[in-house]
Structures are given as C-alpha cells and as structure tokens.
Amino acid sequence: MTTSFVGRESELGAVKTALTAHRLVTLTGGGGVGKSRLALRVAEQMRDAYADGVWWVDLSNLYDNRLFTATVCDAVDLLDHNPRDPVEALGEWLTGRRILLVFDCCERVRESTRRLVDELLRAAPRLTVLTTSRRSLGVRAEHRIEVPPLSLDDGDSGEAVRLFRDRCAAAAPHVTLDPPAAAATVSAICRRLEGIPLAVELACAQLRESSLAQLSERLGSRLDTLVDETVWPKRHRALRTAIGWSHELCSPLERLLWARLSVFRAPVEVADAQAVCAGGPLGAHEIPGLLERLADQSVLRRDGARYRMLDTLSEYGAMWLAELKEEQTLARLHAAHFATVLEEAESGWLSERQVAWYTRISDSHSDVRAALDHLIAEDPDAALEAVGRTGLFWPCCGHLHESRDYLERVLALDTPPGPSRTRALWALGITLTLQGDHEGALRVGQECADAARQDGTPASALFAAHTLGLTHLMAGRPQDAYEVSDHALINHSTSPPSGAPQLCCMVIRTFAHSALGRLTEAYEAAVGLRRLSLQYGEHWARSYAFHQLAFIDLLQGRPHEAERNARAMLTSKHNLNDNLGIALALDLLTGANAGQGNGVGAARTSGTGNTFWRMLGHPNHGTPELSEVRERWETQARKAAGDDAYDSAFRAALNDDAEHSLARVLQGSPSS
C-alpha cells in the first residue's frame, strides 16, 4: 500500500495482544473499514516475533473455491513438485515452523478458508493465523475482533480527522484546514462519513476540484436524502454514499472505465486496460489519461506502472457493469486478450524478451486463470490453444497444481486432435514429471507422441520428444532420454531453431550425455547450446548449458570455473523466478565451494539450497545422478570446515528467510 498508516493505536495493541494468546484471530468488519490495512500493519510490526516469517495470502482475486489451495501454496512459496494432496503438503511444510499466516479478504472463499485453517492449526502446532473477513470463519477457538470505524473525537485528536488531514495534504495541499471553521467542517464531514477510512479517502480526493464547504454541503445533502437500503446493508450507508457520490462526480467516460475495469483480477497495466476496456464511446487513446484521473480520485491506486482497484470499489464497478449489460462482453474481451498475451509470450520466448515475458505472465497470473476459466466454459478450442502455451511458464515457475488442474480439465473437453492438443499433452507431461508422477507422465508422454505422429509437424514431434525425454531423465533412464531427444533433433530440427521445443530437446540430450558419462560430448553440446542461446538473448536454455558446464567442471576438478558457471546459472534462474533451477544452481555452488576448500561457504550454499528444495518438495532433488556427488561435496566441506563450523553455518542458512539467504549468495563473487 502506498499511502501512510494513520491511527488505530488501540486496535494495533488489541490485535497484537490477541495473537500472543490465540492461534487464530479474525478481524471482521464492513467493506472499507480498514481490516486489510490493520492486518498489514500488525504483520509488519510483529515480523520479528515469528522466527520463520510472516506470510501474506491475498484472496481478493478469488471468485470461487477451486483455486483456493493453489493460491495459498503460491503465497507461502510452497511449489511442491509432488503429486500429493496440496493440503497435506501445506501441513507438512508448516509443521515445526513458527509462522504467522495472514489470510486477507476471506469472505468469498470463507468455507474453504475455514476448513484449511482448521486443518493447518491441527497439523502445525507452532502456526498462528490472522484473517480478515466480513464475517468470522466459525472455527473453534477463533478469537474475533470487530474492526470499528476510525474514532470521531472532537478536534484533531480523532483518528478520522487525522486521516482526513493526511489525505488532504497529499491530494489537495492548497486546501487550508487550520482555521477553526475549517476544522469544524472537517469534523462534521468525518462524522457524516461515520469514520470509515475508504469513505474519508474518497471524499478527500474530491478536494482537488471542490472547496471544503462544497464537499460538506454535497455530502450532507446526499446523506439526508438517501433512503434506499436495498443494495448494501444499512451499516454501509456512509460508504455506499461516498462511493456513489465519487461515481457521480466522475465523467461518463470515467464511470464507464471504472465499470469495465472490474473485470480484472489483478493490478492492470495501461495496455491491458486499452485492449479490454476500449469500445463504443471510450477510445483506447483516452484510457491512459482516464486511469490517472481515477487514481487522482482514489478510485484506483497506483502500483508502480500499474493500477489497483480496491475490492469494495471493484464490486461497485461490477454492479454498474451488470446494469450496462456488458458483463459477458467484457468477460469475452478479457479472455481473448489474455489468450493473445499467452500467444505473444510463446512467440517471444526465444528472444531477448524472454525474461520480460516470464515476468509478464507472472504478474498476470490471476487474469490468465480467469481467462482460462471463461474459455473452458465458452470456447473449448480456444481454451485448448491457450492452456498449452502456459507450459513454457507455469511449470517452470512452480504453478504445478494449477497447471495440472487446467490441463486435465481442458483435455477432458470435446476438442479435435491437432497441434494444440499435442502441445497441451506436452505441457501436462512435463507437469506430471516435475511432480514426481513418472508413471502418469510416461503415459501422457506416449499419448503425446501418438498425437504428434498424427499431426505430422516438426514442433509436435519435438514437444513429444521433450516430455518423454524429461520423464526418462528424471526417472533415471538417461539412455532412453538420449535416444528419444536425439532422434527428434536429427529428424525435425531446423537451423536456426524455430522455437522452444527444439531448445528443450537440446537440453535433454545434453543432460543425457553427462548422465551416461559421456562428458566430452556433454561439454561440447553445452558450449554449443550456450552460444546459440546468447545469439537469441534467451536465458532458459542458457542456464541449463551453464549447469552442465559447471557440473562437468566439478567432475573434472575445475572448481573455480565451476563457480563461475554455477553463478551464471543462478543469475539466469533468479531472473526467470525458476526455483527448481535456483536449487540446482545452489547445489553446484556448494560443490564449487567444497572443491576450493571453502567448507563454511559450502555449508551456507547447501543450507540455502535445502531451503529451496524444501519449498519444492522434490522427491529426488533433481536428476538421480546428483545424489552421489552431493554426499561427496558435503564430505569435502565438512573436512575443510570442521563438523561444528559446518553445522552452524548450514543451520543458519537453512533457518534464514529464503530470499534473504539467496540475496547474500547472489551478492557474493567468485573466489579468485
């Protein structure tokens, strides 16, 4: 949140005290009363009280229960490369850890939240949970705190007046509030708005173009005449009035954009708003200026280069979108737009824009999910086309449960055979492999190969070879991995490569060489892959080329060179937000440190690496051949550092925050 925190001293104290006495505390209250902001402030102030961290789970973009558990897993960085039930994985991940888990905006998924919180509290005795919801969860032992509006004490001591002054100084610094008459007017306005923070902020935004007296007169008039209580409950009358008045003061085009923006699930980029919301009287060229106007009026909040709409304001916009009878039209435009984003991301994968596309798909995650949900219901063929394209992004970045869910749902639809279906089978195959379901992955991979033969296209053949090759490699069958990838590359590759599947197969063949002990061939293949990758400016394949170079350097006694290559891999994988790749790179750095006699450094990188492996839940910590060399590296490091020093450094890194620990590793430099 970009605005300052005002008041709430007594509530802050009450919530912090409650968290020391109760394992589940729920903040309840109406929309706009400040539950989320209070919870965020508590989380910031109590961070040091929880040795294993404070984790924030934003549920505001969920509109049903289906993706609830996956959203929670993503929020706590549990990527879980395992086919087990995600609730079981969450319980195991949290067991023994002292954590504060904050669930924000639970009202739409209240029942799912209730069940999950109940299970997690029983599974993880050291876990504490703080939730915000318009209603209590109904879990036994839940301690409920009703968040009241801001206090309305006379003079400047009242919290509502303090908030008004703070927001007025930001929105309309030319307005003077010190004269007694002005101060009295401010107090009257805050009382009319019942001290509801969002209502106060919306009112302050109007001072850019209205005087304090005009604000008071108009607001008083609306409150006196408003009698319709059918839309929202009576206790929300002041907030509804403030929102409705803000809506009325918007220009027709601003109101139209407000309504149409409600279709988005996450902060929106200008280009997305233009693509989805333009039409009729609203021109795309007008949207950037209108977004700024809505932000000036506190309808939107600036979030870097994007714009975020609070849940309560989005609900109001959605109500007007329904009044305009544009719900289906906007849902269709939204889905079509993000299907296009996926298409562009796939086309731009093999380029210097690759990292930017990974970031783009990550930032748009909630909207991509909403788009796929719409397409599954309304346009199965388009859903099949779009969901296959997530295969380059979602499995790499840890969204395995969601990837499997969407792919299996789409593949169960009545869609025709063809390259789109083959690509979706490929994406499902690699997802299952990364979850450790090698039997299921092999079955899907064979189905993908059959489909590829029917398609007769080089891309389909390479996709099928990649998923089968990856399954063989991870299951400890490197000869099979080599044969399937080599055959596909001999018969279907182009020069230069035409897209991602060819580079994917080249990575599999390179790994198979080294797993089979053919280190000269593997090294030459990795050098060639790195050279090709540098020509395109991409990072995914290059990072695995660096992996193989570092791995072979270690096997052949070149730890200094191995460190340089491992660090290059780590940087690329960090840029892609690929936590599996980060864990592999940290293992290689451990070996490089051990090989150079830096036992404490090896212990630290090993501890950090184990933190990432624990997040991933990967059963084998990568390909099978790494297990033996990991033990060898640990033995070397313990001998160099001594058992006590090694264990101390390892535990310190293992118990540190994952991102903080990783940042320390990234800031390091290769040993001279």
Order of alpha helices (4+ residues) and beta strands (2+ residues): alpha-beta-alpha-beta-alpha-alpha-beta-alpha-beta-beta-alpha-alpha-alpha-alpha-alpha-alpha-alpha-alpha-beta-beta-alpha-alpha-alpha-alpha-alpha-alpha-alpha-alpha-alpha-alpha-alpha-alpha-alpha-alpha-alpha-alpha-alpha-alpha-alpha
